Amino acid sequence: MSSSELSTVSIDRVIDTMQGFDVELERMGDQDVATANLNDLPVTFAVLGSVFIVRADTVTGQTLNDADPTLYLAANQINSVGLGARATIVDRAEHLIVRTERDVSIAAGMNDEQLGASLRSAVDAVLATQDAMTAAAGELSELRAKMEQELGEQA
């Protein structure tokens, strides 16, 4: 394929492109999904119709029953500054999950250079957003503890 020729994006092309970055993706059966461990995070790559998605999940120690709003507030804060990936809190499992995700349009196809740049950008954004979520949640927790302490001293 020439460098300017647009070609359909498939999970096989995603896997091949990530090998160029020394990242081995493990394909999930015959699905258009593959995974890798990047920066100690499970990262999922999926091709779904007109987009490919890069997603990282961090399982927290909080359950839905003992969750405080800090993670949700941190996700709102992160999403308001536009780091290139969305942050959400998944509350459909035993423990809350911090999920960061970016989707990239592939409906028109991509040449190899475009796919490589898009994958690099998506992975960087997803991982940076995970780091930002950790920092924001920590700062909000500290602020909450300080406010609770001040309120306790006033009582």
N, C-alpha and C positions, 0 to 999 in steps of 0.2 A: 504494500500500500504506500502511495506517495504521501509526503508529509502534509499535503493540502487536501487529500481525499478524505471526505467524511464517511465514517463507517458506523454501523449500529453498535451501540455500547452493550456489551454482554458481561455477565459475571466472569466469564473466562478472560475477557480483555482486561477487566478490573484486576483480576488475579495476576495476569501477566505484567500489567503496568506496575503493580505494587512490588513485584519481584525486582523490578528495576530500581526500587528504593531499598532493596535488601529486606523486604517485609514479606514473609511467607503467609499467605492466607490459606485457611483450611475451609474448603467448600463443604457446605452442609447438605450432604446427599445429592439429590438431583434438583434441589431448589436453586434459585438465583440468589443465593445468600452465601457469604463466606465470613469467617471470623479470624481475628488475630489478637494477640495480647500486645498492646502498645503502652509503654510507660506504666506497666502494671495495671492496665485497664482492659477489660474485654471490649473490643471494638468490632462492631458488625458492619458489614458492607452488603448492601442489597440493591439489586436492579429491579425496579418495579415500574413497568410500562414506560412512561415518559420521563422518569427520574432515576437517579441513583442516590442512595442514602448512605451516609456514614453516621454511625451512632455509637456512643460510649455510655455505659451504665456503671454507676457506683452504688452498691447496696449499702445502706446506712444501718446503724444499730437501732434506729427508731421504728417502732411499729405504729400503725395507724392510731391505736389506742393511746400511746404515750407521746405522740408527735406534738411538737410545739410549732408555731407558725414560722419559725426562723428560716427553714429551708424554702418555704413558699415565698417568703419575702425576698430571700436572696435570689431566687429564680426571677422574680419580677424585676428586681434591681438589675440583674445581668441582662435580661431581655430588653430593658429600656436603653441600654448603651450600645447595643448592636455589635457584638464581638464576632459576628459571622456565623454563629450557630445558636440555636435555641436551647434554652434550659427548661426542663419540666421536672416535676416531682411525680413519680408514678406511685400510686397508692393502691395497686391491685395485687400486691404480693404480701407475704408475711411482714417484710420490712420495707420501709420507704426506699425508693430508688431515685438517685439523681441521674437524670438522663439528659445528655446533650446530643444534639442532632443537627445535621445539615443535609439538605437535599439539593441536588443539582439537576437542572433540566437537561435531558439528553434526547428529546424528541426528534431533533434534526440530525442527530448523530454527531460524532466528534472524531477529529483526527487524533493520532497518537499524542501529539504535543498538547492539544487541548485537554485530552483525558488525563494526561500526567499532571498538568498544571491544576486542573480541577480537583483531582484526588489529593494532591499535596495540600492545596488550600483548604479543602474540606477536613482532612485529618488534622491539620494544624489548628483550625478553628474549633473543632470538636474538643481536642485536648486542652487548648487554651481556655475554653469555656468551662471545662471541668475544673481546672485550676482556679479560675475566677470564682466559681461557685464555692469552692472550699474556702477561699479567702473571704468572700462576702458573708458566708454563713458564720465564719469565725468572728468577724467584726460585729455582726449583728448579735451574736450570742454574748460577746463582751459588753456591748451596749445594753442589752437586756439585763445582764447580771448587775451592771453598774446602776441602772435605774431601779431595779428591785432592792438593791442595797440602800440607795438613797431614800426610797419610800419606806423601808424598814426603819431607818434612822429617824425619820420624821414622825413615825407612829408612837 
